[in-house]
Amino acid sequence: MAEYTIEFDKEACIGCGACVSMCEDNWEMDGMKAKPKKTIVSEAELEDNKQAEEICPVKCIKINKKG
């Protein structure tokens, strides 16, 4: 099963919480900014994380296939 890495630019994050609303299993608020609970996700977890990536208004989330 493929794995994917999440690259997250915390400095660019504006703390809107959109990613959390799309993927609360892997995204949470850390004070005024969001953060991923883990940065390597499985194919089963990919769709919700991709939705978080797509909804981010400042595009600070990037998901890439590992390897």
C-alpha positions as a LaTeX table, in Angstrom:
\begin{tabular}{lrrr}
\hline
Residue & $x$ (\AA) & $y$ (\AA) & $z$ (\AA) \\
\hline
Met1 & 0.00 & 0.00 & 0.00 \\
Ala2 & 1.32 & 3.41 & $-0.95$ \\
Glu3 & 2.25 & 6.03 & 1.60 \\
Tyr4 & 2.09 & 9.79 & 1.23 \\
Thr5 & 3.97 & 12.59 & 2.94 \\
Ile6 & 2.39 & 15.83 & 4.08 \\
Glu7 & 4.44 & 18.99 & 3.79 \\
Phe8 & 2.96 & 21.78 & 5.91 \\
Asp9 & 4.15 & 25.39 & 5.95 \\
Lys10 & 3.12 & 26.50 & 9.44 \\
Glu11 & 4.39 & 30.05 & 8.83 \\
Ala12 & 1.99 & 30.46 & 5.91 \\
Cys13 & $-0.97$ & 29.03 & 7.84 \\
Ile14 & $-3.59$ & 31.65 & 8.70 \\
Gly15 & $-5.39$ & 29.47 & 11.25 \\
Cys16 & $-8.75$ & 29.37 & 9.46 \\
Gly17 & $-9.35$ & 25.73 & 10.46 \\
Ala18 & $-10.59$ & 24.64 & 7.03 \\
Cys19 & $-8.24$ & 21.64 & 7.01 \\
Val20 & $-9.50$ & 20.60 & 10.44 \\
Ser21 & $-13.11$ & 20.75 & 9.24 \\
Met22 & $-12.26$ & 18.57 & 6.22 \\
Cys23 & $-10.01$ & 16.05 & 7.97 \\
Glu24 & $-10.35$ & 16.13 & 11.73 \\
Asp25 & $-8.79$ & 12.65 & 11.96 \\
Asn26 & $-5.39$ & 14.09 & 11.00 \\
Trp27 & $-5.60$ & 17.88 & 11.43 \\
Glu28 & $-5.96$ & 19.85 & 14.66 \\
Met29 & $-5.56$ & 23.39 & 15.87 \\
Asp30 & $-2.35$ & 24.17 & 17.73 \\
Gly31 & $-3.06$ & 27.53 & 19.27 \\
Met32 & $-3.78$ & 29.94 & 16.43 \\
Lys33 & $-2.49$ & 27.63 & 13.66 \\
Ala34 & $-3.35$ & 24.19 & 12.35 \\
Lys35 & $-1.02$ & 21.21 & 12.33 \\
Pro36 & $-1.11$ & 17.63 & 11.08 \\
Lys37 & $-1.23$ & 14.93 & 13.73 \\
Lys38 & 1.05 & 12.87 & 11.47 \\
Thr39 & 2.95 & 13.68 & 8.30 \\
Ile40 & 2.95 & 10.22 & 6.71 \\
Val41 & $-0.46$ & 8.88 & 5.74 \\
Ser42 & $-1.66$ & 5.73 & 4.04 \\
Glu43 & $-3.67$ & 5.47 & 0.86 \\
Ala44 & $-6.77$ & 4.89 & 3.01 \\
Glu45 & $-6.20$ & 8.28 & 4.69 \\
Leu46 & $-5.30$ & 10.10 & 1.49 \\
Glu47 & $-8.73$ & 11.32 & 0.31 \\
Asp48 & $-9.60$ & 13.33 & 3.45 \\
Asn49 & $-6.10$ & 14.81 & 3.59 \\
Lys50 & $-6.29$ & 15.74 & $-0.11$ \\
Gln51 & $-9.55$ & 17.55 & 0.63 \\
Ala52 & $-7.77$ & 19.47 & 3.39 \\
Glu53 & $-5.01$ & 20.35 & 0.91 \\
Glu54 & $-7.52$ & 21.54 & $-1.69$ \\
Ile55 & $-9.62$ & 23.67 & 0.68 \\
Cys56 & $-6.66$ & 25.50 & 2.24 \\
Pro57 & $-7.01$ & 29.15 & 1.15 \\
Val58 & $-3.26$ & 29.85 & 1.39 \\
Lys59 & $-2.13$ & 26.50 & $-0.07$ \\
Cys60 & 0.24 & 25.71 & 2.78 \\
Ile61 & $-0.45$ & 21.94 & 2.60 \\
Lys62 & 1.24 & 19.76 & $-0.01$ \\
Ile63 & 0.80 & 16.00 & $-0.26$ \\
Asn64 & 3.23 & 13.86 & $-2.23$ \\
Lys65 & 3.55 & 10.14 & $-2.84$ \\
Lys66 & 6.38 & 8.78 & $-0.73$ \\
Gly67 & 9.37 & 7.30 & $-2.49$ \\
\hline
\end{tabular}
